[in-house]
């Protein structure tokens, strides 16, 4: 049977690469950015995933993927009831760090969904594929930072439909900064680089609330915030 990786099964799992065009990076923050403290920097939080996922990784055939997707386990049902509101703190973290670096950042307060933004016409190499000019005009921003929690929950490796590991807490994040004059990407963590996992401490299979698995998920989300902070502000 033909094998396919977890990433090929993402659409079936409803998980990882929500915006396939955003698979890029990494791009480091240019050193000249830190000298431009008079620039207006807008911080935007992309809409959060509606719920946690149970991502099944590993070598799986198409039939295995179909079987795994149809198996609604107790832990998958539990994760689907979880939210990632704690990730919203990343906005205040970036605001505080930029302020400490001498900037006067602006926080975008309205709901924002990157996938609903228009595609950039005539996109050239190095440009962001989404046109953020409307956002730039509305905020008079020189740079826009978009912070994304792509997916979160737990992941487990499988061979076919047989599990080969214990579940781990899981989060996938991406940070992007765009120069609004040319829609040029100035910073990009990359999505795959932003995949965070955290092992479960103790027994994981504790129905119905799975406290240890849930805590591992929460730790992964916390680590994802530190990942974004460290990648942007490392100099």
C-alpha positions in Angstrom: 0.0 0.0 0.0 1.3 3.4 -0.9 2.5 5.3 2.2 1.9 9.0 2.9 3.2 11.2 5.6 1.2 13.1 8.3 1.5 16.3 6.4 -0.2 14.7 3.4 -3.1 13.8 5.7 -3.5 17.2 7.2 -6.6 18.2 5.3 -8.3 15.0 6.5 -7.3 15.6 10.1 -8.4 19.3 9.9 -5.2 20.3 11.4 -1.9 21.8 10.4 -1.4 23.9 7.3 -4.5 26.0 7.1 -2.9 28.4 4.7 -0.7 26.3 2.4 0.7 29.4 0.8 2.1 30.4 4.1 4.6 27.5 4.2 7.8 29.5 4.1 10.7 30.8 6.1 12.6 31.2 8.2 13.6 34.8 7.6 15.4 36.6 10.4 14.5 40.1 11.5 16.9 42.5 9.6 19.3 44.3 12.0 18.3 47.7 10.5 14.8 47.2 11.9 16.0 47.9 15.4 17.3 51.3 14.4 13.9 52.4 13.0 12.2 53.1 16.3 10.1 55.9 14.8 8.3 53.4 12.6 4.7 52.5 13.4 4.6 48.8 14.0 1.2 47.1 14.1 0.7 43.8 16.0 -2.1 41.6 14.7 -3.3 38.3 16.1 -4.7 35.9 13.5 -7.9 34.2 14.5 -7.3 31.2 16.7 -8.2 27.6 15.9 -11.7 26.8 17.1 -10.6 23.7 19.1 -7.7 21.4 19.8 -6.8 18.5 17.5 -5.5 15.0 17.8 -2.8 14.8 15.1 -1.8 11.4 13.9 1.7 11.4 12.5 3.8 8.8 10.8 3.7 6.4 7.9 0.1 5.9 6.9 -1.5 4.5 3.7 -4.6 6.2 2.4 -6.8 3.5 3.9 -5.0 3.9 7.2 -5.7 7.7 7.1 -9.4 7.0 6.4 -9.6 4.5 9.3 -7.7 6.8 11.7 -9.9 9.8 10.8 -13.1 7.8 11.4 -11.9 6.6 14.8 -13.2 9.3 17.2 -11.2 8.4 20.4 -12.0 9.7 23.8 -8.8 11.8 23.9 -9.7 13.3 20.4 -13.2 14.2 21.6 -11.7 15.8 24.8 -9.1 17.8 22.8 -11.9 19.1 20.5 -13.4 20.7 23.6 -10.3 22.7 24.4 -9.5 26.3 23.4 -6.3 28.3 23.1 -7.3 31.6 24.6 -4.1 31.6 26.6 -2.2 32.2 23.3 -3.7 35.7 23.2 -1.1 36.8 25.7 1.5 36.8 22.8 0.1 40.2 21.7 0.9 41.9 25.0 4.3 40.1 25.1 5.3 41.6 21.8 3.8 45.0 22.7 5.9 45.1 25.9 9.1 43.9 24.2 8.8 46.4 21.3 8.1 49.2 23.8 11.2 48.2 25.7 13.2 48.4 22.4 12.1 52.0 21.9 9.1 51.5 19.6 5.5 52.7 20.1 3.7 49.6 18.8 0.0 49.6 17.9 -2.2 46.6 18.7 -5.0 45.7 16.2 -8.0 45.3 18.4 -10.5 44.0 15.8 -11.0 40.4 14.8 -8.6 39.4 12.0 -8.4 36.4 9.7 -5.4 36.1 7.5 -7.2 33.6 5.2 -9.8 36.2 4.4 -7.3 38.8 3.1 -6.9 39.3 -0.6 -4.1 37.7 -2.5 -1.3 40.1 -3.6 -1.5 40.7 -7.4 1.7 40.3 -9.3 3.5 38.8 -6.3 7.3 38.8 -6.6 10.0 36.9 -4.8 10.3 37.9 -1.1 6.8 39.4 -1.0 4.0 38.2 1.3 1.3 36.5 -0.8 -1.5 38.3 1.1 -2.1 41.9 0.4 -2.1 43.8 3.7 -2.3 47.3 2.2 -5.9 47.9 3.5 -4.8 47.1 7.0 -1.7 49.3 6.6 -3.8 52.3 5.4 -6.3 51.9 8.2 -3.5 51.9 10.8 -0.9 54.0 9.1 1.6 51.3 9.9 5.1 50.9 8.4 5.4 47.3 9.4 2.8 44.7 10.3 3.5 41.7 12.6 1.0 38.8 12.2 1.1 36.2 15.0 -0.5 32.9 14.3 -1.4 29.8 16.2 -1.9 27.4 13.3 -3.1 24.4 15.3 -2.8 22.9 18.8 -3.7 19.8 20.8 -1.8 16.5 20.9 0.2 14.4 18.4 0.9 10.7 18.3 2.9 8.6 15.8 1.3 5.7 14.0 2.3 3.0 11.6 -0.8 2.3 9.6 -3.5 2.5 12.3 -1.3 1.2 15.0 0.1 3.7 17.5 3.9 3.6 17.9 4.3 6.3 20.6 2.6 7.9 23.5 0.7 11.2 22.7 2.5 14.5 23.3 1.3 18.0 23.7 1.4 19.9 20.4 1.3 23.4 19.0 2.2 24.9 15.7 2.9 28.7 15.4 4.1 31.2 12.8 5.2 34.8 13.1 5.5 37.1 10.1 6.5 40.8 9.7 5.7 42.6 6.5 7.0 45.9 5.2 3.8 47.7 4.2 5.4 49.8 1.4 6.3 46.8 -0.7 4.5 43.9 1.1 8.0 42.4 1.6 8.5 39.7 4.2 10.9 41.1 6.9 10.5 38.2 9.3 9.1 34.7 9.1 9.6 31.9 11.6 8.4 29.3 9.1 5.6 26.9 10.0 7.5 23.7 10.3 10.1 25.3 12.4 7.3 26.5 14.7 6.1 23.0 15.6 6.4 22.5 19.3 5.9 19.3 21.2 5.9 18.5 24.9 5.8 15.0 26.5 3.1 14.0 28.9 4.3 13.8 32.5 2.8 10.7 34.1 0.0 8.6 32.8 -1.7 10.1 29.7 -4.8 7.9 29.4 -6.9 9.4 32.2 -10.5 9.5 31.0 -12.6 11.5 30.9 -10.6 14.7 31.4 -7.1 13.6 30.5 -5.5 16.1 32.9 -1.8 15.1 32.1 -2.4 15.2 28.4 -4.2 18.5 28.6 -1.4 19.9 30.7 1.2 18.8 28.1 -0.9 20.6 25.5 -1.0 23.8 27.6 2.8 23.6 28.0 3.2 23.3 24.2 1.1 26.4 23.7 3.2 28.3 26.3 6.4 27.2 24.7 5.1 28.3 21.3 4.7 31.8 22.7 8.3 31.8 24.0 9.4 30.5 20.5 7.9 33.5 18.8 9.3 35.9 21.3 12.8 34.5 21.1 12.8 34.3 17.3 11.8 37.9 16.9 13.8 39.6 19.7 17.0 37.6 19.4 19.8 39.9 18.4 
